[in-house]
Amino acid sequence: MTNAWEVTVDDIEHVLSEHSKSFAIADDILINLDYGRVEKAILHYADMGDQADCAYSEIEDILIEDKHLDGPKLFHCP
């Protein structure tokens, strides 16, 4: 199964901005982000809005796990 969703720099910037992080996205975030994990998570949803919410949640989880964000968690899958 394929999907039309692709994680973009804008998606990552959105998550960072919601956490009041306005710094430029470091190359290591772009290189090391587990894009497959995000895409796999959104496949549980058919609605594009739900997919976006889930993508932001997964991106946020990864950034917290990789210590780029401290939390608290702001995004959640529906």
Backbone as a ProteinNet text record, in pm:
[ID]
protein_1_A
[PRIMARY]
MTNAWEVTVDDIEHVLSEHSKSFAIADDILINLDYGRVEKAILHYADMGDQADCAYSEIEDILIEDKHLDGPKLFHCP
[TERTIARY]
85.2	0	89.3	56.6	130.8	39.9	101.8	21.1	75.5	-2.6	37.9	111.1	123.9	184.5	335.5	399.1	544	577.9	662.4	704.8	793.5	764.1	840	908	997	1061.6	955	850.7	742.2	674.1	656.9	596.4	683	813.4	906	907.7	911.8	910.9	783	670	543	551.2	601	613	707.2	821.1	916.8	856.9	783.6	726.6	620.4	543.8	443.8	510.1	634.3	712.4	797.7	765.6	836.6	985.1	1016.5	1153.9	1161.5	1238.4	1244.9	1380	1462.3	1594.6	1585.3	1685.9	1691.3	1701.5	1639.5	1641.9	1782.7	1837.4	1971.6	1970.9	2080.9	2092.6	2071.7	2116.9	2102.1	1956.3	1868.9	1725.7	1673.4	1707.2	1658.6	1712.2	1836.8	1899.1	1851.6	1838.8	1812.4	1665.3	1577.7	1436	1388.1	1317.4	1268	1139	1157.4	1043.7	952.7	1010.3	931.4	839.2	886.9	803.9	683.8	705.3	595	495.5	544.8	455.7	378.9	442.5	374.2	260.9	286	184.5	61.7	82.1	-33.4	-119	-63.9	-142	-262.9	-268.8	-384.2	-505.3	-486.2	-591.9	-618.5	-746.2	-783.8	-803	-847.2	-874.6	-743	-726.6	-602.7	-576.2	-680	-662.5	-608.5	-664.7	-615.9	-472.2	-440.4	-303.7	-207	-246	-159.7	-138.6	-247.3	-235.6	-142.3	-157.3	-74.1	71.7	93.6	230.1	298	228.3	286.4	317.4	228.9	251.2	375.8	389.5	506.3	635.5	631	749.5	788.3	689.5	715	776	720.7	775.5	922.9	954.2	1092	1183	1138.4	1220.2	1240.5	1140.4	1154.9	1252	1235.3	1324.4	1469.5	1489.3	1625.2	1677.8	1601.9	1643.4	1651.1	1577	1568.5	1458.8	1363.5	1256.5	1250.9	1209.6	1196.6	1055.4	960.3	821.6	762.2	643	548.8	492.5	429.1	371.5	249.4	249.7	141.6	52.3	104	32	-2.8	-118.3	-163.9	-235.2	-219.7	-296.2	-441.8	-532.2	-675.3	-717.5
-117.7	0	123.3	219.3	344.8	456.2	566.3	679.8	805.5	910.5	1036.6	1124.6	1077.5	1157.7	1149.2	1263.7	1270.4	1373.4	1335	1426.9	1533.3	1660	1769.9	1850.8	1936.9	2029.3	2115.1	2151.6	2231.6	2159.2	2027.6	1949.4	1955.2	1938.8	1942.5	2082.6	2184.4	2322.5	2353.9	2298.2	2320	2265.2	2144.3	2084.2	2167.7	2206.1	2287	2421.8	2485.5	2617.2	2608.5	2500.5	2481.8	2465.2	2423.1	2411.2	2536.8	2643.9	2771.2	2758.1	2668.7	2652.8	2719.4	2824.7	2897.9	2883.4	2794	2776.8	2702.6	2720.6	2649.2	2499.6	2422.3	2277	2226.5	2160.4	2105.7	1990.9	1977.6	1870.6	1734	1714.8	1582.2	1546.3	1645	1616.1	1566.3	1635.7	1597	1461.1	1434.4	1309.3	1191.7	1213.1	1102.1	1079	1168.5	1147.8	1019.9	937.8	810.3	835.1	875.2	906.1	784.7	666.5	544.4	522.5	554.1	540.3	632.8	754.7	850.6	801.5	760.6	713.9	589.1	500	378.7	414.3	510.6	550.4	610.4	690.5	756.2	661.8	546.6	451.5	396.1	419.8	375.4	465.8	575.2	674.7	700.9	715.5	744.6	894.7	964.3	1107.2	1185.8	1279.8	1357.4	1439.9	1492.3	1567.8	1480.3	1358.7	1263.9	1223	1205.8	1171.3	1282.4	1406.4	1519.1	1522.9	1506.8	1505.9	1394.9	1278.1	1164.6	1187.9	1245.2	1273.3	1370.2	1476.3	1571.9	1504.4	1417.4	1345.8	1256.7	1183.2	1095.5	1175.7	1284.8	1370.3	1422.1	1467.5	1517.6	1408.9	1287.8	1176.9	1154.3	1152.9	1129	1241.2	1366	1479	1479.7	1435.4	1423.5	1310.1	1195	1081.5	1114.7	1193.3	1230.6	1353.6	1402.2	1514	1649	1663.3	1792.7	1878.4	1811.8	1879	1821.4	1905.9	1861.1	1815.6	1854.4	1827.6	1955.7	1959	1848.1	1812.8	1698.7	1651.5	1737.7	1793.5	1881	1817.3	1717.4	1654.1	1509.8	1466.1	1329.5	1274.7	1145.5	1080.6	1075	1089.3	1085.2	950.6
0	0	0	-80.9	-82.7	-35.5	2.2	44.2	-20.1	-12.3	-72.6	28.2	150.4	254.9	247.2	261.5	270.6	377.3	471.4	576.3	512.5	542.2	485	595.6	553.8	647.6	715.8	642	699.5	815.2	803.1	911.6	1037	1018.6	1131.9	1192.5	1107.4	1155.8	1232.5	1188.6	1258.8	1401.2	1415.1	1547.7	1634.3	1579.3	1655.5	1695.5	1603.5	1634.5	1742.7	1744.9	1850.2	1986.7	1985.9	2109.2	2131.8	2059.3	2069.3	2038	1947.6	1900.3	1763.8	1754.4	1628.4	1560.4	1612.3	1552.5	1419.9	1339.3	1211	1239	1153.1	1171.3	1142.9	1240.9	1226.3	1125.7	1053.8	954.7	1016.5	1141.5	1202.9	1225.4	1246.3	1258.3	1124.6	1017.7	885	842.2	872.9	830.5	915	1045.7	1136.6	1169.4	1127.2	1156.4	1088.9	1163.6	1111.2	1031.6	906.1	818.9	801.6	794	779.7	897.4	1015.7	1136.9	1129.3	1083.4	1071.6	967.1	852.1	745	785.8	859.1	905.7	1002	1089.3	1187.6	1121.1	1016.5	954.9	872.7	836.3	756.2	831.3	961.9	1039.8	1019.6	947.4	930.3	783.2	747.1	609	587.4	691.1	681.9	683.7	589.9	580.4	706.9	768	892.6	1003.7	1014.1	1114.2	1084.3	956.4	918	957.5	936.1	973.4	1123.7	1200	1346.5	1392.8	1333.9	1371.8	1330.8	1213.6	1168.6	1265	1304.8	1399	1532.2	1576.7	1701.4	1693.7	1585.1	1568.3	1555.5	1479.4	1466.7	1604.9	1679.3	1814.2	1902.5	1897.8	1977.1	1944.4	1816.5	1773.7	1822.9	1809.2	1853	2004.3	2079.3	2224.7	2257.7	2192.6	2216.8	2183.5	2076.7	2034.5	2107.8	2208.2	2293.8	2221.9	2111	2044	2107.6	2173.2	2246.8	2387	2481.8	2620.9	2654.4	2576.2	2608.3	2663.6	2711.3	2719.4	2582.5	2576.2	2451	2417.2	2295.8	2250.5	2144.6	2072.5	1961.7	1998.6	1950.7	1976.7	1855.2	1831.7	1725.6	1767.8	1671.7	1706.4	1762.2
[MASK]
++++++++++++++++++++++++++++++++++++++++++++++++++++++++++++++++++++++++++++++

